[in-house]
Each structure stands twice: as C-alpha cells, then as structure tokens.
Amino acid sequence: MIKDNSKSYLKWFFILVEHKLCKQFAKLNFIGNVKPAQDKGTLLLMNHFSFNDGGIVYRFCRKILGKEFKAMVIEQQLKSFSLLKYGGCFSVNKKSKTVIASIQHAANLLADSNNMLAIFPQGEVFSYHLNKIHFEGGVAKILKKTTQPIQIIFAVTLLDYLDGFKPTVNLYYQEYTSDLDISTMENAYNQFYRTCKIKQQQQHNPPQEVIGFE
C-alpha cells in the first residue's frame, strides 16, 4: 500500500495541476445544495470516466467543501503518477493482502472531520454513457470499519460538447442520509444517476419523447 503524504508547501502545485486539467473544459458547473458537515468526515462517491476526474474532484473539494482532499486510487495508477501521494492520494490493490490496510486507512481518514475522502465505487474507469453504476465491495468494507458518523455525498459527473469546441462538465451532487446497507446505497445512487442523466438530456430543449430511459 502506498500511503498519502500530503505536503502543505505543495498545495499550490496541485492547484496548478487542477487548473491545467480543468482548462480542457469550456466550463465546470457544480449543481447541488449540500452544506458541508464541519463535525464529520465526508465520503464522496462518484462515477469514474477519465483521469480528469481527479482535477474535477479536487476543485469540488476545494471550492465547495473546503476540506482536505483525500482519494483512494488504484495502486498501478498511483505508481505511474507517484507525485499524487503528496496531494492526498493513497493506493488500493484488491488482489493484494494490502487491501486490508487500505480499507482501514480509508476508515481512519474519515474519522477526521477535516477530510473529504473521494472513492470511485466502480473501481475502474468506465464510460459515462453507462445506464447504471455498480459498486465494488470496497465501499461496504470501509463503512463497516468506520466507527464515527460521516457525511456521504453522491456525485455524478457528465459532460457534453453541444455547440462548443470544448465540453461543458456538470457535476451534480446531493447528500445521502439513508440506510448504510450497500445495496440500498447503490440503488439510491443509481436513482440519482438516472435523474442527473435526464437533466443532462434536457439541454438545448430536445423533443420530450427522446428524454428518459427505456
């Protein structure tokens, strides 16, 4: 396991990286209304469709939540971009015994109310055109190890070019306050995901009969 080793003097470097990644977009919109919990650690669950997700989540954490950025990253990816550990990233390898240490470390981070821990529950990068987001087992294991109340935020990131040369990114977010059973959470996330996709489909006022799911 590669642990995060955040360095305060490198904060501006990672803000520059965030700006560079987000410059690829015409605009980045945060759509939601959640009050960050000052007395709880925050767990952010988001779909994972590109490496750019890191810059998007970093900006969301900095601009909306105002918390310390932490993220669980696949070990091979973190080895390829080892500097990320100094920005708050730590590794997970579900094929290794070190996965137990990664799960416990994630739970420990959530015990600190100053932290936001970002997890991509799918575990891998997938197309944002998927109609459903699946949850791997890691989220359930982290929640079982978590001993203190936490704030859970669902996030869905979608993008469209429409009439622009660069895509506009919409990050929709809402707080989840129901049962911590992982099946219930996955169903709730997918209800939110479908709602967000329908909102995204409504851009540029298309005919109503083409909006929605079969």
C-alpha positions as CSV (number, residue, x, y, z in Angstrom):
1,M,0.0,0.0,0.0
2,I,1.2,3.5,-0.9
3,K,0.1,6.0,1.8
4,D,-0.8,9.6,1.2
5,N,1.8,12.0,2.4
6,S,0.2,15.5,1.9
7,K,2.7,18.4,1.9
8,S,1.2,21.8,2.6
9,Y,4.0,23.5,0.6
10,L,2.9,21.6,-2.5
11,K,-0.7,22.8,-2.3
12,W,-0.2,25.4,-4.9
13,F,1.4,22.9,-7.3
14,F,-1.7,20.7,-7.1
15,I,-3.9,23.7,-7.6
16,L,-1.9,24.4,-10.8
17,V,-2.4,20.8,-11.9
18,E,-6.1,21.1,-11.2
19,H,-6.3,24.3,-13.3
20,K,-4.4,22.5,-16.2
21,L,-6.8,19.6,-16.1
22,C,-9.9,21.7,-15.9
23,K,-8.7,24.0,-18.8
24,Q,-9.7,21.3,-21.1
25,F,-13.3,22.1,-20.3
26,A,-15.3,25.1,-21.5
27,K,-16.9,25.3,-18.1
28,L,-17.2,23.2,-14.9
29,N,-20.5,23.5,-13.1
30,F,-21.3,22.2,-9.6
31,I,-25.0,21.6,-9.4
32,G,-26.4,20.8,-5.9
33,N,-27.0,22.2,-2.5
34,V,-25.2,20.4,0.3
35,K,-23.9,22.0,3.5
36,P,-20.5,20.5,4.3
37,A,-20.5,18.9,7.8
38,Q,-17.9,20.6,9.9
39,D,-18.1,17.9,12.6
40,K,-17.9,14.8,10.4
41,G,-15.5,13.4,7.8
42,T,-17.0,13.4,4.3
43,L,-17.2,10.4,1.9
44,L,-17.7,11.4,-1.7
45,L,-18.9,8.7,-4.1
46,M,-18.6,9.5,-7.8
47,N,-18.7,7.8,-11.2
48,H,-15.3,7.4,-12.8
49,F,-14.9,8.1,-16.5
50,S,-11.4,9.6,-17.0
51,F,-8.2,10.6,-15.4
52,N,-9.6,14.2,-15.5
53,D,-11.9,13.1,-12.6
54,G,-9.1,13.9,-10.2
55,G,-8.9,17.5,-11.2
56,I,-12.7,17.8,-11.1
57,V,-13.0,16.3,-7.6
58,Y,-10.0,18.3,-6.3
59,R,-11.7,21.6,-7.3
60,F,-15.0,20.4,-5.9
61,C,-13.3,19.6,-2.6
62,R,-11.5,23.0,-2.5
63,K,-14.3,25.2,-3.7
64,I,-17.5,23.6,-2.3
65,L,-16.5,21.5,0.7
66,G,-13.4,23.4,1.9
67,K,-11.8,20.2,3.3
68,E,-8.6,18.3,3.0
69,F,-8.5,16.3,-0.2
70,K,-8.0,12.5,0.1
71,A,-8.6,9.9,-2.6
72,M,-8.4,6.1,-3.0
73,V,-6.5,5.3,-6.2
74,I,-5.8,2.0,-7.9
75,E,-2.2,1.1,-7.0
76,Q,-0.9,0.8,-10.5
77,Q,-2.2,4.3,-11.4
78,L,-0.6,5.8,-8.3
79,K,2.8,4.1,-9.1
80,S,2.6,5.7,-12.6
81,F,1.9,9.2,-11.0
82,S,3.7,8.9,-7.7
83,L,3.5,12.6,-7.0
84,L,-0.2,12.3,-6.3
85,K,0.5,10.8,-2.9
86,Y,1.8,14.3,-1.9
87,G,-1.6,15.7,-2.9
88,G,-3.7,13.3,-0.7
89,C,-3.9,10.1,-2.8
90,F,-3.3,6.6,-1.4
91,S,-3.4,3.2,-3.1
92,V,-5.6,0.1,-3.1
93,N,-4.9,-3.2,-4.7
94,K,-7.8,-5.6,-4.3
95,K,-5.6,-8.5,-5.5
96,S,-3.2,-8.0,-2.7
97,K,-3.3,-8.6,1.1
98,T,-2.6,-4.9,1.5
99,V,-6.2,-4.2,0.6
100,I,-7.0,-4.7,4.3
101,A,-4.6,-1.9,5.2
102,S,-6.1,0.4,2.5
103,I,-9.6,-0.2,3.9
104,Q,-8.5,0.6,7.4
105,H,-6.6,3.7,6.3
106,A,-9.7,5.0,4.5
107,A,-11.8,4.5,7.6
108,N,-9.1,6.3,9.7
109,L,-9.2,9.3,7.3
110,L,-13.0,9.5,7.6
111,A,-12.6,9.8,11.4
112,D,-11.1,13.2,10.8
113,S,-13.8,15.9,10.2
114,N,-11.3,17.9,8.2
115,N,-11.1,15.3,5.5
116,M,-13.0,14.6,2.3
117,L,-12.4,11.1,1.0
118,A,-13.2,10.5,-2.7
119,I,-13.9,7.0,-3.8
120,F,-15.0,5.8,-7.2
121,P,-17.2,2.8,-6.2
122,Q,-16.9,1.2,-9.7
123,G,-13.2,0.6,-9.0
124,E,-12.2,1.2,-12.6
125,V,-12.6,3.8,-15.4
126,F,-15.8,3.2,-17.4
127,S,-17.8,5.2,-20.0
128,Y,-20.1,7.8,-18.6
129,H,-22.7,6.5,-21.1
130,L,-23.4,3.5,-18.8
131,N,-27.0,3.4,-17.7
132,K,-26.1,2.0,-14.3
133,I,-23.2,2.4,-11.8
134,H,-22.1,-0.8,-10.0
135,F,-20.5,-0.7,-6.5
136,E,-17.5,-2.9,-5.9
137,G,-17.1,-4.3,-2.4
138,G,-14.6,-1.7,-1.1
139,V,-17.2,0.9,0.0
140,A,-19.1,-1.7,2.2
141,K,-15.9,-2.7,3.9
142,I,-14.9,0.9,4.6
143,L,-18.3,1.6,6.1
144,K,-18.0,-1.4,8.3
145,K,-14.6,-0.1,9.6
146,T,-15.9,3.4,10.2
147,T,-16.6,4.0,13.8
148,Q,-17.9,7.6,13.8
149,P,-20.8,9.3,11.9
150,I,-19.8,10.5,8.5
151,Q,-21.3,12.7,5.8
152,I,-22.0,10.9,2.5
153,I,-22.3,12.8,-0.8
154,F,-23.3,11.3,-4.1
155,A,-21.7,12.9,-7.1
156,V,-22.4,12.3,-10.8
157,T,-20.2,13.9,-13.5
158,L,-21.5,14.2,-17.0
159,L,-20.3,16.3,-20.0
160,D,-21.4,17.4,-23.4
161,Y,-19.9,19.5,-26.2
162,L,-23.2,20.6,-27.7
163,D,-22.4,23.8,-29.7
164,G,-18.9,24.3,-28.2
165,F,-15.4,23.2,-29.1
166,K,-14.7,22.2,-25.6
167,P,-17.0,20.1,-23.4
168,T,-19.0,21.6,-20.5
169,V,-18.8,19.5,-17.4
170,N,-21.7,19.3,-14.9
171,L,-21.0,17.7,-11.5
172,Y,-24.4,17.0,-9.9
173,Y,-24.3,16.3,-6.1
174,Q,-26.6,15.5,-3.2
175,E,-26.3,14.3,0.3
176,Y,-27.2,10.7,1.2
177,T,-28.7,10.2,4.6
178,S,-30.5,6.9,4.5
179,D,-29.5,3.3,5.3
180,L,-25.8,2.3,5.1
181,D,-26.7,-1.1,3.6
182,I,-24.6,-1.2,0.4
183,S,-27.4,-2.5,-1.8
184,T,-29.7,0.3,-0.6
185,M,-26.9,2.9,-1.2
186,E,-26.2,1.5,-4.7
187,N,-29.9,1.7,-5.6
188,A,-30.2,5.2,-4.3
189,Y,-27.0,6.3,-6.2
190,N,-28.5,4.9,-9.4
191,Q,-31.8,6.7,-8.9
192,F,-29.8,9.9,-8.6
193,Y,-27.6,8.9,-11.6
194,R,-30.7,8.5,-13.8
195,T,-32.2,11.8,-12.6
196,C,-28.9,13.5,-13.5
197,K,-28.7,11.9,-16.9
198,I,-32.3,13.0,-17.7
199,K,-31.4,16.6,-16.6
200,Q,-28.4,16.4,-18.9
201,Q,-30.5,15.1,-21.8
202,Q,-32.8,18.2,-21.5
203,Q,-30.0,20.6,-22.6
204,H,-30.9,22.5,-25.8
205,N,-34.6,21.6,-25.3
206,P,-34.8,18.3,-27.3
207,P,-38.3,16.8,-28.1
208,Q,-39.7,15.3,-24.9
209,E,-40.2,11.9,-26.5
210,V,-36.5,11.3,-26.7
211,I,-35.8,12.0,-23.0
212,G,-35.6,9.3,-20.4
213,F,-34.8,5.6,-20.2
214,E,-36.5,2.6,-21.9
